[in-house]
Amino acid sequence: MSEGGSSNGSAPPGHWMAPKPPPPDRKARLRVVGLAAVGAVVGWAAIHLIGGIRLSVKLSADAATGIVGPVGVALVAFIAGLAAWGLLALLEHVTAQARTIWRFLATAVLLVSLTAPLGAGTTTSAKVSLAALHVAVGAVLIPGLARTSRRA
């Protein structure tokens, strides 16, 4: 190692570079995404099987009524989790304030996502239940993925 340089040759001699933050724990992030999907299915089971609420939706005035089932709930939660993870990873590459910016964006996306169940649910109980599932998934993903970020 030359005097004042780094051992990996990334900084010219006489210059100091801040150490790179360690890479995020991918297994921890995958666990958070999986937990959000499992939690959504558990929520669906409580709403549908225990509460007896049929989660029916109609996406437009001309569309047929559809039923939201456990596979759809798990799939949407998992895809939302992967999208959240991807945005966090992107922000970690471009800014030192990734976690702070991501939390703000993730919360905003959650709030906007509530318009879907409130607009598509066919009954008040379906609307409230679907919105609760959105909030439950967000309540797992937002703090869980934020905890895995090493960049404030």
N, C-alpha and C positions, 0 to 999 in steps of 0.2 A: 504494500500500500504506500502510495506516495504521501508526502507530508501534506496534511490538510485535505486530502482527497478521500473519496469513499472507497470502500473495499470492492464494490461491484462496478466501478468505473462509470457510474451514472452521473457524477458531478465532476466538473473540471477540478484539477488540483487547486486548493486554496478556497474552494467554495463548499458550503455546507448545504445539504438538502434535508428537508424534513423527511422523516421516515414515512413510507407509504402505509396507510392503514391496512391492517390485516384483511384478507378477503372475507366476505360474508360467509356465514355457516349455511351452506346450501341444504344440508339435512334439516337444520332447524327451520328454515323457510318452508321446506316441503312438508314438515310436520304441521306447521301453522296452516298451510293451505289445505292439507288433509283434514285437520281438525275442524276447519270451517265447513268443509263439505259434510263431514260426519255430523257436526252440530246441526247443520241445516236439515239433514234427514231425521235426526232425533226430534228437532222442532216440528218438522212435518208430521211425524208420527204422533206427537202429543196433540197437535192441532186436529189432525184428521181422525186418527184412531181413538184417541181418548176424548177429545172435545167434540167429535162428530161433525166437524166443519168440512164441507166439501169445497176445495180450493178451485173454483171454476173461474175461468177468464175468457174474455172476448176481446180480441186485439183490435177489431174495428167493427163498425156497425154492420158490415156485410159478412163478417167472418163467423164461422161456426163457434160455438162455445167449446172450450177445451178444458180438460182437467189437469191440474198440476199434480204430478205424482212424485214419488221419492227419487226416481232416476233423474228426472228433470231438475229437481231441487239440487241434488248432489252435483250434477253436471254444471249447472249455472254457477253454483258456489265455487266449484273447482276452477272453472274458467275465469271467474272474477278474481280468484286468488292468484292465478298465474299472471293475469294482466296486472294486478297490483304489484306482484313481485317484479315483473318486467319493468314497470315504471320506476320502482325503487332502485333497481339495478342500473337503469339508465341514468337516473339522477345522481347516483353515487359516482358515476364516471365523469359527470360534467360539473358538479358543484360540491363544495365542502359543506353545504347546508342541506344535503339531500334529505335527511330524516325530517327536518322541520318543514321543508317544502312539500315532501311526500305526504306528511300527515295532513297538511292543509288541503292538498289536492284530493287525497283519499276521502276525507270528510265531505268535501264538496261533491265528489262523485256519489257518495252514499246518499247525500241529501237529494241530489238530482234523480238517483235511481228510485227513490220513493214515489216518483210520479208514475212509474210503470204499474205497480200493483194498485195504486189508488185510482188509476184510470182504467185498468184492464179487469180488475175484479168485478164479478157480476153481482155480488151481494156485499153488504157492509161487513159481515163477518169474514168473507174471503179477502176483502181489501185490507182490513186490519190485520188479519193473519199473515197475508203475504208481505205486508209492510214490516211486520214483526220479524219475519224470516230474513228480510233484507238487513234490518238492524242487527239481528243476531250474528249474521255472517260478518258484517262490518265490525261488530264488537270483538270478534275473534281476529280478523285480519289486520285491522288498523294497529292496535297495540302489539299484537304478536309479531307482525313483520317489522314494525318500527323498532322493536327490541333487538332485532337481528342486525340492524344497521349500525355501523361503527362511525358514521359520519353525521354529526349534529345537523 
